[in-house]
Structures are given as structure tokens and as C-alpha cells.
Amino acid sequence: MSFVFQCFFRYNIHDIHTEVIMIIKLHQKHLDKYKKRYPLLFKEALMGAHQLEQLDEGALLKLVDTNNKFIATAYYGNQNKGLGWVLSNRESERIDERFFTRKIYQSIEKRLGLYNNPKTNCFRVFNGEGDGIGGLTIDYFNGYYLINYYSKGIYHFKPLIEKALSKSVEYDAIYEKTRYDDDGDDLSSDGFVMGNPAEFPIIVRENDVQFAIYFNDGAMVGLFLDQRDVRRAIRHQYTKGKTVLNTFAYTGAFSVFAALGGAKQVYSVDLANRTSDRVVENYQLNGIDPETHPVIIEDIFNYFKFAQKKKLKYDVVILDPPSFAKSKQFTFSAEKDYPELLADAIRITEPGGIIIASTNAASFDMAKFKQLIGKGFNLARARFEIVETFQQPRDFKYNHAYPEGNYLKVLAIRIEKPKLKMPSH
């Protein structure tokens, strides 16, 4: 067996840091990826990857080539994407409080323009591997910071991350959420860490539009920050005087921007019962009459059938499904089912109308998404023009060696009107 396996154990309680190093070789065929700073550890790249199972998550790994030459330091942390993440390509770099402080401080420096924007006070401060630490994100909500941990491995460094963040920023309070499967985790808890506890909801602004944010109501907080550019375009370019259908509406962020953009009527559809209260709350925060814009609690697949049966038509349809979702009757996967979903949307959109098609599925890129769009229009026997393309905003940085990190794909698509046949003479 051609891998090197060594373990060194050191525990220093004063450093709030446990260090467990496994030296492990990378397969030759994957070596170039890691030399080019590819950040994700995956099983096929590691010789003897099964040996990781004897370690606690958070253990540090020294990755070497077949000649035992240092390539990178990583941490072991199981999540759905892989076995952990590279932290440093410098052999002399220690993974300690100074490391986390430097990474967080550098990420904040890159976002000073957002901190100084009087119209927006919610954005991403630290975006995982894009800012050098996979499995970790930090979001800012009007004075409050929310740390998201996506594996037990990164949660192992929690004391160092909290200390680094608290030293780097002024804050009202810092909160946390663990976003991995853990029987002991309670996502209904607000996850308070330090500072002065918030009274929920926290009211934030995005491009001068207000939203209610909750840290104490599940994994999501009420606003997907990566859709900021799309929402602005919906308000200013696509909805004036239009009838709009917002599917998978969640808390109605797209609906609010559409209504403020002068939409004649906005219909928000979602299966979750709480959607109605949250959409109404966000409408009221922005002086929008909820009576003008109905909220419909229904499975969107059933609603499409209803709309086709009733011959309903909309000028703009917003289609932003989760990349994977289950309902009682159906399991939805974006890569497999997006074309059929899109075809259903096309059938209830006016000729010349706009579909805002979005996905956050990281398993395929923009080129593949455009292929799925083409399949959807073929199913609906319609022609189209892509009017505008969006990907994630600048605070959602990604590592160019890891294109999967550039996950958000959004297209504004115009349905072409059928060409009139000229009468023959």
C-alpha cells in the first residue's frame, strides 16, 4: 500500500486548540489540482482515505505528494461535498487564532464598500473556500453577525473563529448555526454566542428595501443574500405594470421587489404555511398593501396544473426552486427535473413575457443550466431569448480553482411571440 500514515497528537488547553496531524499522500492524477489550490478534499484523491475515520473531525491533515513533498494543510470534516477542506499551502503556517483572525480580517477588508453602503446593511462577510476556509460562512445583518458551520470539522475550531471575529469587528451580537446533521442540534434555538441578544425580528435593508430576519426559526433566516442583484433587476427592469407569479416564494423577497417595481399584481406561491405571515410582514415593512398581492399556500406543481386548467397567464414568472426538495408526492432534483418545471412555467406565461429562472445547484455550471433551459423550452414547444445573466454578487467570493463555488445561476428569459403567418395571395 503506497501511502504514508503517521499521527501526532498534541493538546494545549491554553491555546483552545487540539492538533491531530495525519500525513497522507495524494494520488498522482489529482496532484496538479491541489498544487493549483483546489480546496476540497475528496475520497478519490487521498491514498488511504479510510484511515480518516479513526480521527475526530477537525483533525489537521498534512497532504504530501508521492515523494513526501508538502502540498497543503487541510482539516478533516465530513459534509455532503467531501471529506474536508484545504486551509493553507504554506508548510510553515500554523492553524491557530492568528490564522483565523488574518483570514476574517482580509475578508472584511474586501467588503468595506458594503459596510459603507447606507442603503444595504445585510451581506456576506466570509464565504467559505472563497475566502480561504471551506465549510464556514459569516453573514452580517444590521449589526448582528451569524456564523454558519457546515461540518463538525470546522465547528471544532469554533473558539478560535469566535475570538477572531470578535477581535476584527464591532458588533451588537454574534450568533451561530450548525448546518450539519447532528442529533443534538436545535435549529429553533437562536444560537446566541456573545454581545447583546437581539429582539427578533432584526430589521435589515437591502437597496433601501426592508426585511424581517429571524435567527430562531430554523436553518434559514428569511432572506437569501446571494440574490441581491437579481432582486434589484426585478424591481427596476421587469415588473412595472406586470402581473407576476413568484413560485417557491419563501418569505416573499422577490415579491416585495416586484411590488415596489410597480407590478400590477404579485401572486406568491409556496407550500410552507408560515409563508403567508412572512410575506405579509415584509409587505407591511415596505408600505405595500398585502390585500393587493395574494399569497397562496400550495405545492407549486399542483398550482401549475390549476393555472393551466383555469387558463391563467402571467407576464413574469419567477422560478427559484431548491436544488433538491421533497413533497408528499414528488422528489425534485434540479439537474433532473428543472426542464419539466420550466415547461410548466412557460405554459402559463404570456407570449413576450419574462421568466426569471434560477438555481443554486452546485453540481452543474452555467453552460449546463442553459442546456436545461433549452430542454424546458423544447418540451413546451416555445422559442426564447436570454435577456440577462446573473451569478452571485461580489461578497459571495469563490475560489477559481473550484468552479463549483460559483454555484448561483440566474437567467432572465423572454418568451418569443409566435410569428404571424403572412396570408398567401
N, C-alpha and C positions, 0 to 999 in steps of 0.2 A: 504494500500500500504506500503510495508515493506522496504522503503529506506529513508535515511536521506538526506534532501536537505537544504543546507544553502549557502548563498552567502555573501562574504565580499569583499568590493570594496576599493581599495586604489590606488591612482595615484600620483606618485612622479616624476615630470618632470626632476628634477635634477639627478635622478637615471636612466633616459631614460628607465623606466620600468613601465608597467601597470600590476597590480596584481589583478586578479579576481579569487577567490577561490570558487569552488563548492565542498562540501563534499558529496561524493556519495558512496554507498555501492556496493561491488562486490557480484555477485551471488555465493553461496557456492560451486557450482560444478566447478567454474572456479578459485576458490581461490588459490589452490595449484600452478597453473600455474604462477600466479603473485608473489607468495612467492618465486618461483624459478627463478624470474627475467625475466619472459616473458614480452617483451617490448611493444607490440601493443595493443591499446585499440580497442575492437570491441563491437558492439552494444549488442550482446547477453550476454556479461559479466557484463554489467552495469545495475543496477536497476535504472529505470527512465532515461534511456539514452536520451529520447526525450527532457529532460529538457536542454540538451546542446544547443539546437537550439536557446535559448534566449541569449546565450553568444556570444561575439565576439571570433573569432578564435584566439588562443594564450592564452586564459584564462587558469589559472592553476587549476588543479583538485587534491583534496586530496582523495585518494582511501582508503576505510576502509573495514573491514570485518563486519559481522552481529552483532558483539559486539562493533562496533565503534573503533576497534583497527587499528592503522595506518598500511597501507601496502605499499603505494608508493605515490609519487607526479608525476603527468603527466600534459601534456598540451593538450588542445583540438585543433585539426587540421584535417579537413576533407581532405582525399585523397583517392585514389581508394582502398587502402589497409585496411583502417579503420578510426576510429574517433580521433586518436591521438597517442601519444607515452609516455611511462614512462620515466621520467628524473632522478628520484632519489628514492632509497629505504631507505633513511635516513630522518627521520622526521625533524631533526634539520637543514637540508641543505637548504639554500636559493638558489633560481634560479635567480642569478644576474650575473654581469660581471665576478666576480671571479669564479663562476661555469663554465661558458663557456671558460674562459681562462684556467682553470685547465684541462678541457676535451680536448681542442685543443692541449695544450702543451703535455699532455700524449700521444695523438695520434701521434704527431710529433716525440716524443722520440722513439716510436716503429718503426719508419720508417727511422731512421738515416742511416741505411745501404744503403737505396735507395738514400738518399741525397748525400752520399759519393761515389756513383757509377758513374765513368766517362763515361760509355757507355750508361747510361739511365738518362734522365733528365725530364721525364714525368711519373707521377704516382698519385695514390690516397693518399691524406693526411688524410682525415677524411671520414669514411664510415658509415654514418647514425647510426642505432641502434647498429651496431658492435662496434662503438666507443662511444656509450652511448647517442646519440641524434638522434632519428629517424626523418626522413624527411629532413635531412641535409647531403650533401656531399661537400667535398672540394677537388679539383684536382690541381696539380702543373704542369705547363708547362714552363720549362726553365726560371724560374724567375718570372713567372706570375701565380697568383692564381685565380681559378674560383670557386666561391661558388654557389651551386645549392640548391634552396629552393623548396621543393615539396608540400608545402601547405601554405595557408595564415597563419596558426597557427604558423609555425616555422618562417615565414617571419616577424611576429610580433616582434621577438627577433633580427631582423636584426642589429640595432645599437650596441647591446651587442656582437653579433657574429663578426661583422666587427672590433670592437675595440679589442676583444680578439685575433683575428687572426693577426691584425697589430702589436700588442704588442709581439706576440710569434715568428714571423718570419721576416727575411729580404726579401724584395720583390721589384720587378720593378713596379708592379701594381697589384691591386686586382680588379677582375670583379665579376659580379653576373648574374645568370639566374633564373627566376622564372619558375618552371616546372609544374605549375598547371594551370587549366583553369581560365583565367581572361580576361575579355573583354578589359581591359586597358593595357594588357601586349603586348609588341612588341618584339618578339624574333629576329627580324632583327637588333635591337639595339645591340651594343656591350656590354652593361651593365657595363660600366666603373664606378668604385667606388672611387678609390684613387690611388695615385702614378703617374708614368709617363706613359701616354697612349701608348699602343703598336701600331706598324705598322703591319697590317696583310698581309700575314700570319706570325704567330710565327713559327719558325723552331725548332722542337724538335728532340731528338734522343731516340730511343728505341733499346737497344742492338746494338748500332752503326749504326742503320738504321734511315734515316731522314724522317720526315713527316711534312706537312704543316697544321697548326692549325688555325682555324678561330672562333672567338667568335661572329662575326657579321653576321652569316649566318644560323640562325635557332637554334633549340634546341641542335642539335649535333654539335660537333666542328671539326670532321674529323678523330678521332681515338678512338676506344673503348679500354680503358686502361686495362680492365679485361681479354683481350685475349692475353696478352703478352707472357705467357708460351706456348700457342698454336702456335703462330707465330714463335717462336724460333724453336719449333719442326718441323714445316712445312719446314723451311729453312734447318735444319741440318739432318733430318731423312727421309723425304718423297718425295722430289720433284726433286732430281738430275736426269737429263736426261728424265724427265717425261713430258707428256702433261697434263696440269692442267686446270680444269674448276672451276672458282671461282664464285659461284652464290650469289645473293644479295650482290654484290661486294662493294657497297657504295663508299669509296674513294680508294679502292684497297690495303688496308694494307696487307691482305693475299697474294694478287697478287705480291706485291713488295718482300715479304719474299720468295715466291716461285721462282720468277725470280732470286733473289740473291742466292738461293739454287741450281741454275743450271738447272732449268726447261727448257726443250726444247722449249716449247711454253705455254703461260698462256692466257686463254680466261676469260675476266671479264664481267659478265652479270649483269645488273641492269636496272630497269625501269626508274630511275631518269635521266633526261637529263644532270644534272651537273656532273654525274659520270664520263663521258668521260674526261672532263677538269681536274677533281681532280685526277683521276688515272694517267693521263699523267704527271701532275705536280709532283706527288710523284715518278713516274718512273724517271723523269729527275733529281730530287733532289739526286737520288742514282746512276746516271750514267747508267741507263737502257734505251735501245732504245725502245721507245713506238711502233715503227713500227713492232717490232718482236712479240709483245703481244697485240692482238686485244681487243678493248673494244666494247661491243655490248649493245646497248640500246634497251632492250626488256623485257617484262614481262617473268619471268623465267618459268612460267607454259607453256607459248607459246613456249619458247625456247626448253623446254624438248620435246614437240611434234615435233618441227622442227628437233631436233637432232635425234630422233628415226626414223623419216621418211627418213632422209638422211643417216641413219645407222652410225652416228658419234659415236666415242668411245674415252674415256679419261682414262688416267692412274690414275689420282687423281681428285676427285670431292670434293669441299669444300661447305658445306651446312650449312649456318648460317642465317636462316630466322628470322625476328622479331617474337616475341611470338604472336603478333596479327597484322594483316595488311589487308587493303582493296585495291583492284584494281577495275577497272570498271566492271569486270566480276565475281569477286570472293572475298570472305572474308576468310582469312586464320587465323586459330587458331591452335597453336602448339599442344595442347592436342588432338584436334580432327583430324587435317589434316596432322600431321607430317608423319605417316606411308605411306600415298599415295605419298607425296612429296619425301620421301626416296625411295620408289619403283621406281618412275620415274628416280631418280638419279642412282639407281642400274642398270637400263636397258641401260644406256649409259656409264657405267663404265666397263673397261676391266676386264675379269676374272683375279684374282690375284691383282687387283687394290685396291686403298685405298679410302675410303670415310671419310672425316672429318665431323662428324655430331655434330652440336652444337645447343643449345637452352639456352635462358636466362629466360625462363618461370619459375616464382617462384611458380606456382600453383601445381607443382608436383616435386618429388625428383628424384635422380639418378636411383633408382630401377624402378620407373615408366617409366623413359626415356628409360631404357634398354628394357622394355616391348614393348614400342612403336617402338623401333628399330627392335625387333623380329617380330612385326606385319608387318613392312615395308618389311622385307626380305621374309616373308611368301607370301605377295602379289606379290613380284617379283619372287617367287619360286627360291630363291638363298640361299646358306649357307654362313655363315660368322664367322669371328673370331675377337673379340675385342682385338686390339693390345695395346692400351694405353688409359688411362682415365685422364681427366683433370678437375679440378674445379678452382675456382677463385684464383688468386695469393695472396700472404700474405698481401699486402696492402689493399685488399678488405676483411677486417676482418668481421666476423659475430658473432652474439650472439648465443651461443649453445642452449639456451633456445628457440630460434626462428629459427628453421632449414630452414624456407623459405628464410632467409637471405643468405643462401648458394645456390644461385639461378643458377649459371653458371654450365652447364653440357656439356662436350665435349668428344666424343669418336672417336678415330682413329680405323676404322674398315676395315679389309681386306676381300674382296670378295673371297671366296674359289673357286678354279678352279674345274670344274666338273671332277669327277673321270672317267678315261678311262675304258671302259668295256673290260675285257680280252676276247680274242677270245676263243670260245669253240672248243674242239677237238672231 
